């Protein structure tokens, strides 16, 4: 039976499941930053992009399933997050998308499916727009593509637990462990000012896309997910009942099941 962590108390106390050991990890120097990556397994590549303020370890419940189902899993810590560094420029989603392409180049990955969560989902869809020849598909979870898609922020115990975990992990992993507050403010500024993609931009996406939306997402309006699915050609809308913005942590089997179904369809 699946173990639930709907209130994120386990995540707050212990983080996600530990990532498997790997001998293939390192850094790619790109555009003023050192971008950390790790790879696992063998097979068609799947790149996992985490959410804002988090890091690749937040995918601990997804990596083993993907390895066992025959995929090469690639983790990337977004610029300034986790083990990756940043320069003094403001964060932008397009800059982070260029970092992912740099990692793909370094690992000689010609084409991959990208699974994105929150900020990572925005980065994934930008990759589909800007580099469609490199992207086999996008599983897009819990993100907006223009300012109309976000709800007014309401603090909650779940969000507080997640934020505290992110702060603790940042202090342990970052090259600038005492700068979490400034980092969080810089990411917050990006979230308030980006992304700003139009319906015309979305209509030009021509790779397979699934839009996954949780029933209780704290940040993204359900009607925005519906708009994305109806505007991106051929996109599929997937409803995730009973969970929130943190579904990969709350009910991993549920999230993994729909993610794997998308991968099987795209890569078959």
Secondary structure, DSSP 8 states (H G I E B T S, - for coil): -----TT-HHHHHH-S------S-EEEEEETTEEEEEEEESSSEEEEEE--TT--GGGGHHHHHHHHHTTEEEEEE--TTSTT----SS---HHHHHHHHHHHHHHTT---EEEEEETHHHHHHHHHHHH-GGGEEEEEEES--SSGGGB------HHHHHHHHHHHHHHHHH-TTTT-HHHHHHHHHHHHHH-----HHHHHT--SEEEEEEETT-SSB-HHHHHHHHHHSTT-EEEEETT--TTHHHH-HHHHHHHHHHHHHHHH-
